Amino acid sequence: MELDHIIKQSLLNLEKSFDALDNALMKQANGAAASTGMAEELNMLIEDRSQLAAQLDDAKAKIESLESVNQEIETRVDVAMQQLALLLNEDGDV
């Protein structure tokens, strides 16, 4: 009877060990899958960052172009106003 009890207890311990091993393997597999998912997400974030950086560079170039055009228009308006002021002064002198 004692041998029967020892064998049953050993089988229970062996089953518990297999369950623990199975759980450990599942955790490891889940960790590897999560790591792969995180790597893919990181790659997507890096790609998004690159696209946003390119869009920002394009926007900065457009802003510089618009500032240049704005400065040119401002200069032309100033010249036109000065010419009008001269014409008005000439008409007043006559």
VOTORVEX-501600 format. One line per 5 residues: number of its first residue (from 1); their letters; for each residue z, x, y of C-alpha. Coordinates in nm, 3 decimals, padded with zeros to 5 digits. Last residue first. Example, Ala and Ser with C-alpha at 12.3 -4.5 7.8 and 13.67 -1.06 7.14 Angstrom:
2) SA) 00.714/01.367/-00.106 ~ 00.780/01.230/-00.450
% end
This chain:
94) VDGDE) -05.954/00.169/12.271 ~ -05.615/00.309/12.191 ~ -05.506/00.007/11.987 ~ -05.819/00.021/11.775 ~ -05.758/00.389/11.710
89) NLLLA) -05.397/00.316/11.613 ~ -05.511/00.048/11.370 ~ -05.765/00.284/11.217 ~ -05.503/00.558/11.183 ~ -05.258/00.314/11.021
84) LQQMA) -05.531/00.199/10.784 ~ -05.605/00.560/10.688 ~ -05.237/00.626/10.629 ~ -05.209/00.312/10.416 ~ -05.514/00.415/10.210
79) VDVRT) -05.371/00.763/10.156 ~ -05.036/00.617/10.045 ~ -05.213/00.372/09.810 ~ -05.415/00.658/09.659 ~ -05.101/00.866/09.604
74) EIEQN) -04.921/00.573/09.438 ~ -05.222/00.512/09.215 ~ -05.222/00.877/09.105 ~ -04.848/00.868/09.039 ~ -04.883/00.550/08.832
69) VSELS) -05.165/00.706/08.630 ~ -04.946/01.008/08.556 ~ -04.649/00.788/08.468 ~ -04.873/00.582/08.240 ~ -04.993/00.895/08.059
64) EIKAK) -04.638/01.024/08.022 ~ -04.527/00.686/07.886 ~ -04.819/00.683/07.641 ~ -04.726/01.031/07.515 ~ -04.364/00.922/07.475
59) ADDLQ) -04.473/00.612/07.281 ~ -04.689/00.821/07.048 ~ -04.401/01.063/06.987 ~ -04.169/00.770/06.916 ~ -04.420/00.622/06.671
54) AALQS) -04.442/00.957/06.492 ~ -04.062/00.982/06.477 ~ -04.043/00.626/06.344 ~ -04.293/00.708/06.070 ~ -04.101/01.021/05.973
49) RDEIL) -03.773/00.829/05.970 ~ -03.926/00.561/05.747 ~ -04.045/00.832/05.505 ~ -03.699/00.989/05.500 ~ -03.542/00.648/05.442
44) MNLEE) -03.783/00.580/05.154 ~ -03.700/00.918/04.999 ~ -03.328/00.843/05.032 ~ -03.377/00.507/04.862 ~ -03.558/00.676/04.573
39) AMGTS) -03.279/00.932/04.543 ~ -03.018/00.656/04.552 ~ -03.195/00.468/04.276 ~ -03.211/00.782/04.062 ~ -02.840/00.842/04.120
34) AAAGN) -02.763/00.481/04.031 ~ -02.959/00.519/03.708 ~ -02.776/00.842/03.627 ~ -02.441/00.681/03.701 ~ -02.529/00.379/03.487
29) AQKML) -02.623/00.609/03.199 ~ -02.297/00.804/03.238 ~ -02.095/00.484/03.251 ~ -02.273/00.355/02.940 ~ -02.209/00.684/02.758
24) ANDLA) -01.839/00.670/02.847 ~ -01.815/00.308/02.732 ~ -01.983/00.394/02.401 ~ -01.750/00.691/02.352 ~ -01.447/00.471/02.423
19) DFSKE) -01.577/00.208/02.180 ~ -01.641/00.477/01.917 ~ -01.288/00.609/01.965 ~ -01.143/00.259/01.935 ~ -01.340/00.209/01.612
14) LNLLS) -01.210/00.540/01.476 ~ -00.854/00.442/01.566 ~ -00.900/00.107/01.391 ~ -01.049/00.284/01.088 ~ -00.756/00.526/01.082
9) QKIIH) -00.510/00.237/01.099 ~ -00.688/00.060/00.813 ~ -00.689/00.382/00.607 ~ -00.319/00.446/00.677 ~ -00.229/00.087/00.585
4) DLEM) -00.422/00.105/00.260 ~ -00.257/00.438/00.179 ~ 00.085/00.281/00.232 ~ 00.000/00.000/00.000
% end
